[in-house]
């Protein structure tokens, strides 16, 4: 199974993450985020296994309901980092 990843504020083309291949048939958002963490050195999940609130994740342009959401071959997962500000 192959999944495409698009991460804002990170040039993933330099890290060969545009297309990620998995050897198993059932792949979840959690599986993808763990794989991305290994390469990007970013932590996407908190200690409870939930997506950190500053990440906005969608699958093929639609809202991702949670980390256990299953992906299909050829899906595109967009990960946007919400800019935090203060003032």
C-alpha positions as CSV (number, residue, x, y, z in Angstrom):
1,X,0.0,0.0,0.0
2,X,1.3,3.5,-0.9
3,X,0.2,6.7,0.9
4,X,1.1,10.2,-0.1
5,X,2.1,12.8,2.5
6,X,2.0,16.5,2.3
7,X,3.3,18.5,5.3
8,X,3.1,22.2,5.4
9,X,6.3,24.1,6.5
10,X,8.4,21.1,5.8
11,X,10.0,20.2,2.4
12,X,9.3,16.5,2.5
13,X,10.5,16.0,-1.1
14,X,14.0,16.2,0.2
15,X,13.3,13.4,2.7
16,X,11.6,11.0,0.2
17,X,8.3,11.1,2.1
18,X,6.1,12.2,-0.7
19,X,5.1,8.5,-1.2
20,X,5.3,6.1,1.7
21,X,5.0,2.4,1.2
22,X,3.7,0.0,3.8
23,X,4.0,-3.8,3.8
24,X,0.7,-4.4,5.5
25,X,-2.8,-4.2,4.1
26,X,-4.4,-2.2,7.0
27,X,-2.7,1.2,7.6
28,X,-4.0,3.9,10.0
29,X,-3.2,7.5,10.5
30,X,-1.4,6.5,13.6
31,X,0.9,4.1,11.5
32,X,1.6,7.0,9.1
33,X,2.4,9.5,11.9
34,X,4.8,7.0,13.6
35,X,6.6,6.5,10.2
36,X,6.8,10.2,9.6
37,X,8.1,10.8,13.1
38,X,11.1,8.5,12.5
39,X,12.2,10.6,9.5
40,X,11.0,14.1,10.2
41,X,12.0,14.0,13.9
42,X,8.6,15.7,14.7
43,X,6.2,14.3,17.3
44,X,2.7,14.2,16.0
45,X,1.1,12.3,18.9
46,X,0.9,13.0,22.6
47,X,1.5,10.5,25.4
48,X,-2.1,9.3,25.1
49,X,-1.7,8.6,21.4
50,X,-3.9,11.6,20.3
51,X,-2.9,14.0,17.6
52,X,-1.4,17.2,19.1
53,X,-3.8,20.1,18.7
54,X,-1.4,22.2,16.6
55,X,-1.6,19.7,13.7
56,X,-4.6,19.8,11.3
57,X,-4.8,16.5,9.4
58,X,-7.0,15.7,6.4
59,X,-7.3,12.7,4.1
60,X,-7.9,13.5,0.4
61,X,-9.0,17.0,1.5
62,X,-11.5,15.8,4.1
63,X,-11.3,16.0,7.9
64,X,-9.5,13.1,9.6
65,X,-11.7,11.9,12.5
66,X,-8.9,10.3,14.5
67,X,-5.7,8.2,14.7
68,X,-7.5,4.9,14.0
69,X,-8.8,6.1,10.7
70,X,-7.8,3.5,8.0
71,X,-6.1,4.7,4.9
72,X,-6.6,3.3,1.4
73,X,-4.0,2.8,-1.3
74,X,-3.2,6.1,-3.0
75,X,-4.7,8.3,-0.3
76,X,-3.1,11.7,0.2
77,X,-2.7,12.8,3.8
78,X,-2.3,16.6,4.4
79,X,-0.7,17.7,7.6
80,X,-0.9,21.3,8.4
81,X,0.9,22.9,11.3
82,X,-1.2,25.7,12.8
83,X,0.9,28.7,13.6
84,X,0.7,29.6,17.2
85,X,1.2,33.2,18.2
86,X,1.2,35.4,21.2
87,X,0.9,39.0,21.8
